[in-house]
């Protein structure tokens, strides 16, 4: 197989002309459509028959949160994979063009939209006059929303400089802000919950964004031994990230839904149903990751592992969309 940029490939004289780029474009279109549809349509589907009520504009909030998570994944993944690439002997010096500035812009827009909701008392604003951005300084949620806006703006500026690695600090501020927002002081042991969320979100961003940048790098480098080495380095890191994600995810779930009620709440509450869907998606991602790792070790061409890895990226994109939906649904247990 080849990882160089395809144009058109003719099978033979009797076969049709195949265009590899068509399949890639179709996959991107399906992923983009699903990434928008899941947050927008998910709340009504998840709440059906539960007797729970969603917050006004839950679909829009879920979409903004998914955009924010995706904007966090891309630059963190780029930073981690660039560091891995530097450890590969003989690696080509040139890599793919950075998407970090665009991701920072998307993150800033999403954070601004979420801040507008906070500025109207957690209601969806219908007019600009309803938004009191000055009031954001008076509340904890407002201050965290402002921190996220500024952090993405600073990350975007850092991504434009020669020392783009410094953007890890504003991106870390976004992770901390999200972790604190998800666990208000009124919750039981909020610092424990915030710590679990921070680790979970960081590992998820490194996994999803890292794999995306690995595949982009391999396509840039072409079918080289250095590409297989980079994929192998990432596979070892991804195994650790998966273990940390699983541990923190289980811990967070048990805090929301005690073990004695978790089976019932997984089917009878909107939060539980969405969490179950996320768990199933992560299980699919884990199977694809295992398939890629086996191909990397046993296949005659180690870069054959890119086939399940591409499917893994798509599945991880759906996990990000479901994660955004999960944050917009009512919690099954109020502390």
C-alpha positions in Angstrom: 0.0 0.0 0.0 1.1 3.6 -0.4 0.4 6.5 1.8 1.3 9.2 -0.7 -1.4 11.5 -2.0 -3.6 9.6 -4.4 -5.0 10.9 -7.6 -6.6 8.2 -9.7 -5.7 4.6 -10.0 -6.6 2.3 -13.0 -7.2 -1.3 -12.1 -6.8 -2.8 -15.5 -8.1 -2.5 -19.0 -11.3 -4.4 -18.2 -12.0 -2.8 -14.8 -13.4 0.6 -13.9 -11.2 3.5 -12.9 -11.0 3.8 -9.1 -10.6 7.0 -7.3 -9.3 6.4 -3.7 -10.1 9.9 -2.7 -13.8 9.4 -3.2 -14.0 6.9 -0.3 -12.0 9.2 1.9 -14.3 12.1 1.1 -17.4 10.0 1.7 -16.0 9.0 5.1 -15.3 12.6 6.1 -18.8 13.6 5.0 -20.4 10.8 7.0 -18.3 11.7 10.1 -19.1 15.4 9.8 -22.8 14.7 9.4 -22.8 12.4 12.4 -20.8 14.8 14.5 -23.5 17.4 14.0 -26.5 15.2 14.1 -25.6 13.3 17.3 -25.4 16.4 19.6 -28.4 18.1 17.9 -30.8 15.1 17.8 -29.3 13.1 20.6 -31.1 14.8 23.6 -34.6 14.0 22.5 -33.7 10.4 21.6 -31.9 9.9 24.9 -34.6 11.4 27.0 -37.5 9.6 25.3 -39.5 7.7 27.9 -37.3 8.6 30.9 -39.6 11.3 32.4 -36.6 13.7 32.5 -36.5 17.2 31.1 -33.6 18.6 29.2 -32.4 22.1 29.6 -33.5 24.6 26.9 -31.3 24.4 23.8 -29.6 21.1 24.9 -28.9 20.2 21.4 -27.0 23.4 20.7 -25.1 23.2 23.9 -24.1 19.6 23.1 -22.9 20.7 19.7 -20.8 23.6 21.1 -19.3 21.3 23.8 -18.4 18.7 21.1 -16.8 21.5 19.0 -14.8 22.6 22.1 -13.6 19.0 22.8 -12.6 18.5 19.1 -10.7 21.8 19.2 -8.8 20.5 22.2 -7.9 17.2 20.6 -6.3 18.5 17.5 -3.5 20.7 18.9 -2.8 18.4 21.9 -2.5 15.5 19.5 -0.2 17.4 17.2 2.1 18.4 20.0 2.4 14.8 21.3 3.0 13.2 17.9 5.6 15.8 16.9 7.5 14.9 20.0 7.2 11.2 19.1 8.4 11.9 15.6 11.5 13.5 16.8 12.4 10.3 18.6 12.3 8.3 15.3 15.8 7.8 13.8 16.0 9.2 10.3 12.5 10.7 10.3 11.9 13.3 7.5 12.1 16.8 8.8 8.9 18.0 7.2 5.5 17.1 8.6 1.9 18.0 7.7 0.7 21.5 8.0 -0.6 22.4 11.5 -4.3 22.5 12.1 -3.8 24.0 15.5 -4.6 27.7 14.5 -7.9 26.6 12.9 -8.7 24.4 15.9 -8.1 27.3 18.3 -10.5 29.5 16.3 -13.2 26.8 16.5 -12.6 26.4 20.2 -12.8 30.1 20.8 -16.1 30.3 18.9 -17.5 27.4 20.8 -16.3 28.8 24.1 -17.8 32.2 23.2 -21.2 30.5 22.5 -21.1 28.6 25.8 -20.2 31.9 27.6 -23.2 33.6 26.0 -25.5 30.9 27.5 -23.9 31.4 31.0 -24.2 35.2 30.6 -28.0 34.8 30.2 -28.5 32.8 33.3 -28.0 29.4 31.5 -30.7 30.2 29.0 -30.3 30.3 25.2 -30.2 34.0 24.2 -32.5 35.1 21.5 -31.2 38.7 21.3 -27.9 40.3 21.9 -29.4 42.6 24.5 -30.1 39.5 26.7 -26.4 38.7 27.0 -24.6 40.3 29.9 -20.9 39.5 29.4 -20.0 41.8 32.2 -21.9 39.6 34.6 -19.6 36.7 33.8 -17.0 38.0 36.2 -19.5 37.7 39.1 -20.0 33.9 38.9 -17.7 30.9 39.0 -19.1 29.4 35.7 -18.8 32.8 34.1 -15.1 33.1 35.1 -14.4 29.6 33.8 -16.1 30.4 30.5 -14.0 33.6 30.1 -10.9 31.6 30.9 -11.7 29.1 28.1 -12.2 31.9 25.5 -8.9 33.6 26.4 -7.1 30.3 26.6 -8.1 29.3 23.0 -7.2 32.8 21.7 -3.7 32.5 23.4 -3.3 29.0 22.0 -4.1 30.2 18.5 -1.4 32.9 18.8 1.1 30.4 20.2 0.4 28.1 17.3 1.4 30.8 14.9 4.8 31.3 16.5 8.1 29.3 16.0 7.7 27.9 19.5 4.3 26.4 19.1 4.9 24.0 22.0 4.1 26.8 24.5 0.4 26.4 23.5 0.3 23.4 25.9 -0.1 25.8 28.7 -3.3 27.6 27.5 -4.7 24.2 26.4 -4.0 22.9 29.8 -6.0 25.8 31.2 -8.9 24.7 29.1 -8.7 21.2 30.5 -8.6 22.5 34.1 -11.5 24.9 33.4 -13.7 22.0 31.9 -12.8 19.8 34.9 -13.8 22.5 37.4 -17.0 23.4 35.5 -18.2 19.8 35.5 -17.9 19.5 39.2 -19.2 22.5 41.1 -18.4 23.1 44.8 -21.9 21.9 45.8 -21.0 18.4 44.6 -19.6 15.7 47.0 -15.8 15.8 46.9 -15.6 18.1 43.8 -11.8 18.1 43.6 -11.8 14.3 43.2 -14.3 14.5 40.4 -12.4 17.4 38.8 -9.1 15.4 38.9 -10.7 12.3 37.3 -12.3 14.5 34.6 -9.0 16.3 33.9 -7.1 13.1 33.4 -9.9 11.5 31.4 -10.2 14.5 29.1 -6.4 14.9 28.6 -6.0 11.2 27.7 -8.9 11.3 25.3 -7.6 14.4 23.6 -4.1 12.9 23.2 -5.5 9.6 21.9 -7.9 11.0 19.3 -5.9 14.0 18.2 -2.7 12.0 18.3 -4.0 9.3 16.0 -5.3 11.9 13.6 -1.9 13.6 13.4 -0.1 10.2 13.0 -2.1 9.3 10.0 -1.6 12.8 8.5 2.2 12.5 9.1 2.3 9.0 7.5 0.5 10.3 4.4 3.1 13.1 4.2 6.1 10.8 4.7 5.0 8.1 2.3 5.6 4.4 2.7 8.8 4.5 4.8 10.2 2.5 7.6 10.1 5.6 9.8 6.4 5.8 9.3 6.0 2.3 10.7 8.3 3.2 13.6 6.1 6.3 14.4 3.0 4.2 14.3 4.6 1.7 16.7 5.6 4.5 19.1 2.0 5.9 19.1 0.5 2.4 19.6 2.5 2.0 22.9 1.4 5.4 24.1 -2.2 4.7 23.1 -2.3 1.6 25.2 -1.4 3.6 28.3 -3.9 6.3 27.4 -6.7 3.7 27.0 -5.9 2.2 30.4 -6.0 5.7 32.1 -9.2 6.6 30.2 -10.9 3.4 31.3 -9.9 3.8 35.0 -10.9 7.4 35.2 -14.1 6.8 33.2 -15.2 4.0 35.5 -14.4 6.1 38.6 -16.4 9.0 37.3 -19.3 6.8 36.4 -19.4 5.2 39.8 -19.5 8.7 41.4 -22.5 9.6 39.3 -24.2 6.3 39.5 -23.4 4.1 42.5 -22.8 0.4 41.7 -26.1 -0.6 43.2 -28.1 1.4 40.7 -25.8 1.6 37.7 -27.4 -1.2 35.7 -30.9 0.4 36.0 -29.7 3.9 35.3 -27.8 2.8 32.1 -31.2 2.0 30.5 -33.7 4.2 32.4 -31.9 7.6 32.4 -30.8 9.8 29.5 -27.3 10.2 31.0 -27.0 6.4 31.5 -28.1 5.6 27.9 -25.7 8.1 26.4 -22.9 6.8 28.7 -23.7 3.2 27.5 -23.5 4.3 23.9 -20.1 6.0 24.6 -18.8 2.8 26.3 -19.9 0.7 23.3 -18.1 3.1 20.9 -15.0 3.0 23.0 -15.1 -0.8 22.9 -15.2 -0.6 19.1 -12.3 1.8 19.1 -10.4 -0.6 21.3 -11.0 -3.5 18.9 -9.8 -1.4 16.0 -6.7 -0.3 17.9 -5.9 -4.0 18.7 -6.4 -4.9 15.1 -4.0 -2.1 14.0 -1.4 -3.3 16.6 -1.6 -6.9 15.4 -1.1 -5.8 11.8 1.8 -3.6 12.8 3.5 -6.6 14.4 2.6 -9.5 12.0 1.7 -8.1 8.6 4.4 -8.2 5.9 3.8 -4.5 5.4 3.5 -2.9 8.9 1.8 0.2 7.3 -1.2 -2.1 6.6 -2.1 -1.1 10.2 -3.3 2.3 8.7 -6.5 0.6 7.5 -8.0 -0.1 10.9 -6.4 3.1 12.2 -8.4 5.2 9.8 -11.6 3.5 11.0 -10.4 4.1 14.5 -10.2 7.9 13.9 -13.8 7.9 12.6 -15.0 6.1 15.7 -13.1 8.4 17.9 -14.8 11.4 16.2 -18.1 9.8 17.1 -16.9 9.4 20.7 -16.1 13.1 20.9 -19.6 13.9 19.6 -21.3 11.6 22.1 -19.1 13.2 24.9 -20.5 16.6 24.0 -24.0 15.2 24.2 -23.3 13.7 27.6 -22.4 17.1 29.1 -25.8 18.6 28.0 -28.0 15.9 29.6 -29.4 16.0 33.2 -27.3 14.1 35.7 -29.0 11.0 37.0 -28.1 11.8 40.6 -28.0 15.3 42.1 -25.5 15.8 44.9 
